[in-house]
Amino acid sequence: MTKPADPYSIDATMDPVQEKVADALPPPPHAAMNERPLARYEVHPAARFFRRGPWENAATVVIALGVIMLMQPFSLALYGWSFATILFGTVMFIIVSHFVD
């Protein structure tokens, strides 16, 4: 085993005994990054619908709508529902921030 050029590589810190053991190990059973995976992975159909980006944007719009409802001078009913709207948008944002990218 030759020493890598990068001094920060994990292999550069191995002593000769560890290098001999590493050379004797069999290759890993998983596929390399440029190969297809050995196991068949399927994406759940709901995973396409529940993406973080669009839902975070929708939650931000709900929060902004609640702030607009809070500041408008025309309707007392809109003002009364503004806090609930802001709260709903905030809780929605917290939940959707845990979705997959």
C-alpha positions as a Python dict, from the first residue, in 0.01 Angstrom:
ca = {
    (1, 'M'): (0, 0, 0),
    (2, 'T'): (143, 332, -103),
    (3, 'K'): (114, 643, 106),
    (4, 'P'): (-142, 891, -27),
    (5, 'A'): (-30, 1238, -128),
    (6, 'D'): (-287, 1399, 100),
    (7, 'P'): (-140, 1429, 453),
    (8, 'Y'): (-490, 1455, 601),
    (9, 'S'): (-604, 1120, 463),
    (10, 'I'): (-689, 848, 715),
    (11, 'D'): (-449, 614, 534),
    (12, 'A'): (-161, 858, 591),
    (13, 'T'): (-189, 811, 967),
    (14, 'M'): (-176, 429, 959),
    (15, 'D'): (132, 253, 1089),
    (16, 'P'): (283, -43, 895),
    (17, 'V'): (91, -304, 1098),
    (18, 'Q'): (-240, -133, 1028),
    (19, 'E'): (-150, -104, 658),
    (20, 'K'): (-79, -479, 641),
    (21, 'V'): (-417, -556, 802),
    (22, 'A'): (-594, -311, 569),
    (23, 'D'): (-437, -476, 264),
    (24, 'A'): (-553, -820, 381),
    (25, 'L'): (-918, -716, 425),
    (26, 'P'): (-1167, -821, 157),
    (27, 'P'): (-1344, -550, -43),
    (28, 'P'): (-1668, -422, 107),
    (29, 'P'): (-1989, -596, -4),
    (30, 'H'): (-2167, -273, -94),
    (31, 'A'): (-2150, -104, -432),
    (32, 'A'): (-1915, 184, -502),
    (33, 'M'): (-2046, 536, -555),
    (34, 'N'): (-2033, 505, -935),
    (35, 'E'): (-2216, 170, -943),
    (36, 'R'): (-2582, 86, -908),
    (37, 'P'): (-2682, -14, -554),
    (38, 'L'): (-2693, -386, -482),
    (39, 'A'): (-3027, -359, -303),
    (40, 'R'): (-3335, -232, -478),
    (41, 'Y'): (-3446, 96, -325),
    (42, 'E'): (-3785, 243, -402),
    (43, 'V'): (-3915, 585, -311),
    (44, 'H'): (-4245, 598, -128),
    (45, 'P'): (-4513, 764, -346),
    (46, 'A'): (-4588, 1020, -75),
    (47, 'A'): (-4222, 1128, -68),
    (48, 'R'): (-4273, 1307, -401),
    (49, 'F'): (-4556, 1515, -258),
    (50, 'F'): (-4402, 1597, 79),
    (51, 'R'): (-4091, 1791, -20),
    (52, 'R'): (-3955, 2059, 210),
    (53, 'G'): (-3917, 2349, -34),
    (54, 'P'): (-4276, 2406, -155),
    (55, 'W'): (-4427, 2340, 187),
    (56, 'E'): (-4190, 2583, 360),
    (57, 'N'): (-4284, 2845, 102),
    (58, 'A'): (-4654, 2781, 169),
    (59, 'A'): (-4600, 2811, 545),
    (60, 'T'): (-4415, 3139, 492),
    (61, 'V'): (-4705, 3270, 285),
    (62, 'V'): (-4950, 3174, 562),
    (63, 'I'): (-4737, 3360, 819),
    (64, 'A'): (-4717, 3665, 592),
    (65, 'L'): (-5094, 3653, 539),
    (66, 'G'): (-5142, 3649, 916),
    (67, 'V'): (-4916, 3953, 956),
    (68, 'I'): (-5110, 4137, 684),
    (69, 'M'): (-5434, 4045, 860),
    (70, 'L'): (-5288, 4184, 1182),
    (71, 'M'): (-5195, 4519, 1028),
    (72, 'Q'): (-5498, 4590, 811),
    (73, 'P'): (-5741, 4858, 936),
    (74, 'F'): (-6058, 4738, 760),
    (75, 'S'): (-6198, 4429, 929),
    (76, 'L'): (-6211, 4336, 1295),
    (77, 'A'): (-6281, 3973, 1201),
    (78, 'L'): (-5955, 3951, 1002),
    (79, 'Y'): (-5770, 4111, 1293),
    (80, 'G'): (-5927, 3859, 1530),
    (81, 'W'): (-5812, 3561, 1322),
    (82, 'S'): (-5463, 3701, 1256),
    (83, 'F'): (-5298, 3546, 1563),
    (84, 'A'): (-5444, 3204, 1485),
    (85, 'T'): (-5321, 3234, 1126),
    (86, 'I'): (-4969, 3330, 1233),
    (87, 'L'): (-4965, 3049, 1488),
    (88, 'F'): (-5087, 2797, 1230),
    (89, 'G'): (-4820, 2908, 982),
    (90, 'T'): (-4548, 2886, 1245),
    (91, 'V'): (-4649, 2535, 1354),
    (92, 'M'): (-4677, 2435, 988),
    (93, 'F'): (-4326, 2568, 922),
    (94, 'I'): (-4184, 2374, 1217),
    (95, 'I'): (-4347, 2052, 1096),
    (96, 'V'): (-4249, 2086, 730),
    (97, 'S'): (-3892, 2177, 817),
    (98, 'H'): (-3852, 1808, 908),
    (99, 'F'): (-3956, 1692, 559),
    (100, 'V'): (-3703, 1554, 311),
    (101, 'D'): (-3522, 1801, 85),
}
